[in-house]
Amino acid sequence: MREKILTNVEKSFVNKCISQNLRIDGRRMNDFRALKLFFGSEWGSAHVALGETRVLVQVSCEVVQPKAVRPQEGLLNINVDIGPMAAAHFEAGRSSDETIQINRILERAFKDSRCVDLESLCLVAEEKVWSVRVDVNVLNHDGNIIDCASVAVLAALAHFRRPDVTWSGTEFTIHSHAEKDPIPLVLHHFPVCVSYVIFQDGTISCADPTDLEERVAQAKVVFGLNSYQELCGLHLGGVTLLSAGFVIDLASRGVKHAKNHIEMIKNCLEEDSKKRQEGERVSFVKCLTMGGIKSSHQERLPIKLPTRGVGERRKKVKTEAEEDEKMEEDAFEIQPIAAGSAVLMEVDNFGLGGPNKWIPEEENSSSTSENEEVDEKPRRMKRESGSEEETTVTV
């Protein structure tokens, strides 16, 4: 299925709003949507919601043979899957251009920046190492998948625990979580991605773009940043040119957002560890009860609209409705028939009465003719009684 075509009216509307420093969802240019993070019952399972964009990440590991180029290092693989659940134009089991681009940006931010200590994943040099696999599943696509996926990948890697291994001569024993406590991964730094879209020939930028803003924008810039203000990755795509000063200004603003995201991840990790130590059950059930996993439950930001003349029009409409209701009430009246019974009769607007609307037309016409016949009898009798005094000639 092809992606829905964006009309020229929508494009001009978005560009007009951006030129006036307005956004459709009511945010300011440098504001991010609400970010929510939840952990599952398994180690390395994380669900992140950025506005209406939903990403689910699961980390797993297995023992494999290392590469010949780096025999003393483990492996780290990131796989991004965007299916028709996220958007209708994505195909199941087939990687689109956007999927490949997101996968490469995440690998550049986490794998190439040496975020994970791969040497700590080595069991025996040139023989056995741990291979860590990160599966990124996009549940709903409403723009800025890269930022949402980066937060989910970082949270899942920091939350993951690998099994402990015992080596006795030539045999390896992988212990379960019940036998020995699992071992967390060693992370040198915490990188996250911060995205901006560019409008008006490189003069206006918007943070955390929605799907509509991404499709209308002229360019997109993605920074991979950590809490040490280090640049872990950079991606620039689009049709416009940017000055060096403008890019540096965006990077300095992105560092603040990166620090906020990393601090939020650390706080969620501490809360999760406390719950597990106290024996409290941790799962994604909280997402369902809070409506955090359903995009239709997302709280909308209020947009202020001009209110001049709205009160007068509302008062006028209310007065007209009251008059119509009063006329409808006056159009009917209740007439008592006997004790405990009554009938609802319609009153003519002119007060002259009218035919009974509760009786069909045929019965009404027959009753009218019967009344006329009844009225005609006394007239005929009167004429016959008066004919005794007069002489009647019959021809």
C-alpha positions in Angstrom: 0.0 0.0 0.0 1.3 3.4 -1.0 1.7 6.2 1.5 -1.1 8.7 1.6 -0.5 11.6 -0.7 0.0 15.0 0.9 -2.0 17.8 -0.7 -0.8 21.2 -1.5 -3.4 22.7 0.9 -1.9 20.8 3.8 1.6 21.8 2.8 0.8 25.5 2.5 -1.1 25.4 5.8 1.8 23.9 7.7 4.3 26.3 6.1 2.0 29.2 7.0 1.8 28.1 10.6 5.6 27.6 10.9 6.2 31.1 9.4 4.1 32.5 12.3 6.0 30.4 14.9 3.0 28.2 15.4 2.6 24.4 15.4 -0.5 22.4 14.8 -0.4 20.5 18.1 0.1 23.7 20.1 3.7 23.3 21.0 6.5 25.8 20.7 9.3 25.3 18.3 11.8 23.8 20.8 9.3 21.7 22.8 9.2 17.9 22.9 6.1 15.8 23.4 5.5 13.8 26.6 8.0 11.0 27.0 6.9 7.9 28.9 9.0 4.8 29.7 7.8 1.4 31.0 9.8 -1.8 31.7 8.5 -5.3 31.2 8.8 -8.4 33.4 11.8 -9.7 31.4 15.2 -8.1 31.6 15.9 -5.8 28.6 12.3 -5.2 27.7 11.2 -1.6 27.4 8.2 0.3 26.0 8.6 4.0 25.1 5.9 6.4 24.1 6.8 9.8 22.6 3.5 11.5 22.0 1.6 9.0 19.8 4.8 7.2 18.6 5.2 3.8 20.3 8.3 1.7 20.2 8.9 -1.7 21.9 12.5 -3.0 22.4 13.6 -6.4 23.6 17.3 -7.3 24.2 18.5 -10.9 24.0 21.9 -12.7 23.9 23.5 -16.0 22.9 27.0 -17.5 22.8 28.6 -17.5 19.3 32.0 -17.5 17.7 33.7 -14.1 17.4 34.7 -12.4 14.2 38.3 -13.1 12.9 39.0 -9.3 12.8 38.2 -8.8 16.5 38.5 -12.2 18.3 38.3 -10.7 21.8 35.2 -8.7 21.4 31.5 -9.6 21.6 28.9 -8.7 19.0 26.1 -6.1 19.1 23.3 -6.1 16.5 20.4 -3.7 16.2 17.4 -4.7 14.1 14.5 -2.3 13.3 11.2 -3.6 12.2 8.4 -1.3 11.0 5.4 -3.2 9.9 1.8 -2.4 8.9 0.9 -2.0 12.6 2.9 1.2 12.7 1.5 2.6 9.4 -0.5 1.2 6.6 2.1 1.9 3.9 4.8 -0.3 5.5 5.0 -4.0 4.4 5.5 -6.9 6.7 8.8 -8.7 6.4 10.3 -6.1 4.0 12.7 -3.4 5.0 11.8 0.0 3.6 14.2 2.9 3.0 13.1 4.6 6.2 13.7 1.4 8.2 17.2 1.0 6.8 18.0 4.7 7.5 16.8 4.4 11.1 18.8 1.2 11.6 22.0 2.9 10.4 21.5 5.9 12.6 21.0 3.8 15.7 24.1 1.7 14.9 26.1 4.8 14.4 25.0 6.2 17.7 25.4 3.0 19.8 27.7 0.6 18.0 30.2 2.9 16.4 30.4 5.2 19.4 31.5 2.2 21.6 28.6 2.7 23.9 28.7 -1.0 25.0 31.9 -2.5 26.3 32.3 -5.4 23.8 35.4 -6.8 25.4 33.4 -7.6 28.6 31.3 -9.9 26.4 34.2 -12.2 25.6 34.2 -15.6 27.2 37.2 -17.2 25.5 39.3 -15.4 23.0 38.8 -16.6 19.4 36.3 -19.2 20.6 33.2 -18.0 22.4 31.7 -14.5 23.0 28.3 -13.1 23.8 26.2 -11.8 20.9 23.7 -9.1 22.1 20.7 -8.6 19.8 18.4 -5.6 20.1 15.0 -5.9 18.4 13.3 -2.6 17.8 9.5 -2.9 17.0 7.6 0.2 16.0 4.0 -0.1 17.2 2.7 3.3 16.0 4.3 5.8 13.7 3.5 9.5 14.4 6.8 11.0 13.5 10.3 11.1 15.1 10.8 7.4 15.4 14.6 7.9 15.7 14.4 9.8 19.1 11.8 7.4 20.5 13.8 4.3 19.4 17.1 5.7 20.7 15.6 6.2 24.2 14.0 2.7 24.1 17.3 1.1 23.0 19.3 2.8 25.7 16.8 2.0 28.4 16.7 -1.7 27.3 20.5 -2.0 27.2 20.8 -0.5 30.7 18.0 -2.7 32.0 19.3 -6.0 30.4 21.0 -8.7 32.5 23.0 -11.5 30.8 23.3 -14.9 32.5 26.4 -15.8 34.5 28.8 -18.3 33.0 31.2 -20.8 34.7 34.1 -22.3 32.8 35.6 -25.5 34.1 38.5 -26.6 31.8 36.7 -27.3 28.5 33.1 -27.0 29.5 30.8 -24.0 29.9 27.9 -23.8 32.2 25.3 -21.1 31.7 23.5 -20.5 35.0 19.8 -19.5 35.1 18.6 -16.4 37.0 17.5 -18.6 39.9 20.9 -20.2 40.3 23.1 -17.1 40.0 22.3 -13.4 39.8 22.5 -12.1 36.2 25.2 -9.6 35.2 24.4 -6.2 33.7 26.0 -4.9 30.5 28.9 -2.4 30.8 28.0 1.0 29.3 30.7 3.6 28.8 28.2 6.4 28.2 24.5 7.0 27.5 23.8 8.3 24.0 20.4 9.4 22.7 19.2 11.0 19.4 17.7 14.4 19.1 16.0 15.3 15.8 15.1 18.7 14.2 13.3 19.5 10.9 14.2 22.6 8.9 11.8 25.0 7.2 12.0 28.3 5.3 15.4 27.6 3.5 17.3 26.8 6.7 16.0 29.6 8.9 13.4 27.9 11.1 13.9 24.6 13.0 11.3 22.5 14.9 12.2 19.9 17.6 10.5 16.5 17.9 8.6 16.7 14.6 5.3 14.9 13.9 4.7 12.8 10.8 3.1 15.7 9.0 5.9 18.1 9.8 8.5 15.5 8.6 6.8 15.2 5.3 6.5 18.9 4.7 9.9 19.9 6.0 12.8 20.7 3.6 15.5 18.9 5.7 16.1 16.9 8.8 19.0 16.9 11.3 19.6 14.1 13.8 22.2 14.4 16.5 23.5 11.6 18.6 24.5 13.1 21.9 25.3 11.9 25.4 25.4 13.6 28.9 29.0 14.6 28.4 28.1 16.9 25.5 29.9 14.6 23.1 28.7 14.1 19.5 28.1 10.4 18.9 26.5 10.6 15.5 25.2 13.1 12.9 22.8 12.7 10.1 21.7 15.4 7.7 19.2 14.8 4.9 17.1 17.1 2.8 17.2 19.6 -0.1 18.3 22.7 1.7 21.7 24.0 2.9 22.6 24.9 6.5 25.2 27.2 7.8 27.8 26.0 10.4 26.6 28.4 13.0 23.0 27.2 12.6 24.1 23.5 13.1 26.1 24.3 16.2 23.2 26.2 17.7 20.9 23.2 17.1 23.5 20.9 18.7 23.8 23.1 21.8 20.0 23.1 22.2 19.9 19.3 21.6 22.3 18.7 24.5 19.8 20.0 27.0 17.1 17.6 25.6 19.5 14.7 25.7 20.4 15.4 29.4 16.7 15.4 30.2 16.0 12.1 28.5 19.0 10.4 30.1 18.0 11.7 33.6 14.5 10.3 33.0 15.9 6.9 32.0 18.1 6.8 35.1 15.2 7.6 37.4 13.0 4.9 35.8 15.8 2.4 36.2 16.1 3.2 39.9 12.3 2.9 40.4 12.3 -0.5 38.6 15.2 -1.9 40.7 13.4 -0.8 43.9 10.2 -2.5 42.9 12.0 -5.7 42.0 13.9 -5.7 45.3 10.6 -5.2 47.2 9.1 -8.1 45.4 6.5 -6.0 43.5 5.4 -7.3 40.1 6.7 -5.4 37.1 5.0 -5.7 33.7 3.4 -3.8 30.9 0.0 -4.0 32.6 0.4 -0.5 33.9 0.6 0.8 30.3 -2.8 -0.8 29.6 -4.5 0.5 32.7 -3.1 4.1 32.2 -3.9 4.0 28.5 -0.3 4.6 27.7 0.0 1.9 25.1 -3.1 3.1 23.1 -2.6 6.1 20.8 -6.3 7.1 21.0 -5.8 7.7 24.8 -3.1 10.4 24.2 -3.9 13.7 25.8 -4.2 16.5 23.3 -2.6 19.8 23.8 -5.2 22.7 24.0 -5.1 25.3 21.1 -6.3 28.8 21.8 -8.8 30.1 19.3 -10.2 33.7 19.0 -13.4 34.1 21.1 -14.7 37.5 19.8 -18.4 37.3 19.1 -18.7 33.6 20.1 -20.6 34.5 23.3 -23.2 36.6 21.4 -23.7 33.9 18.8 -24.1 31.3 21.5 -26.6 33.4 23.3 -28.6 34.0 20.2 -28.7 30.3 19.3 -29.8 29.5 22.9 -32.6 32.1 22.7 -33.9 30.7 19.4 -33.8 27.1 20.8 -35.8 28.2 23.9 -38.4 29.8 21.6 -38.7 26.7 19.5 -39.1 24.6 22.5 -41.8 26.8 23.9 -43.7 26.8 20.7 -43.6 23.0 20.7 -44.9 22.9 24.2 -47.8 25.2 23.4 -48.7 23.2 20.3 -50.1 20.3 22.5 -52.5 20.2 25.5 -53.7 17.4 27.7 -57.4 16.9 27.9 -58.8 14.6 30.8 -61.3 11.9 29.7 -62.0 10.1 33.0 -60.5 9.5 36.4 -56.8 8.6 35.9 -56.8 8.9 32.1 -56.1 11.7 29.6 -55.4 12.3 26.0 -52.8 14.5 24.3 -54.4 16.8 21.7 -52.8 19.0 19.2 -53.8 22.7 19.3 -54.1 24.6 16.1 -51.9 27.7 15.8 -54.9 29.9 14.9 -57.1 28.6 17.8 -59.9 27.5 15.4 -59.5 23.8 16.0 -59.2 21.2 13.3 -59.7 17.6 12.4 -58.6 14.9 14.9 -55.1 14.0 13.9 -55.2 10.8 16.0 -57.9 9.3 13.6 -57.1 8.2 10.1 -58.5 10.4 7.3 -61.0 7.8 6.0 -62.6 7.3 9.4 -62.6 11.1 10.0 -64.4 11.7 6.7 -67.0 9.0 7.4 -67.7 10.4 10.9 -68.2 13.9 9.4 -70.8 12.6 6.9 -72.6 10.7 9.7 -72.8 14.0 11.7 -74.3 15.8 8.7 -76.9 13.1 8.3 -77.9 13.3 11.9 -78.3 17.1 11.6 -80.4 16.7 8.5 -83.1 14.5 10.2 -84.7 17.2 12.4 -84.8 19.6 9.5 -86.7 17.0 7.4 -89.1 16.2 10.2 -89.8 19.9 10.7 -90.6 20.3 7.0 -93.0 17.3 7.1 -94.8 18.6 10.2 -95.4 22.0 8.5 -96.8 20.4 5.4 -100.2 19.5 7.1 -101.5 23.1 6.8 -100.4 23.6 3.3 -102.0 22.2 0.1 -99.7 19.8 -1.6 -100.2 19.0 -5.3 -98.6 15.9 -6.6 -98.2 15.6 -10.4 
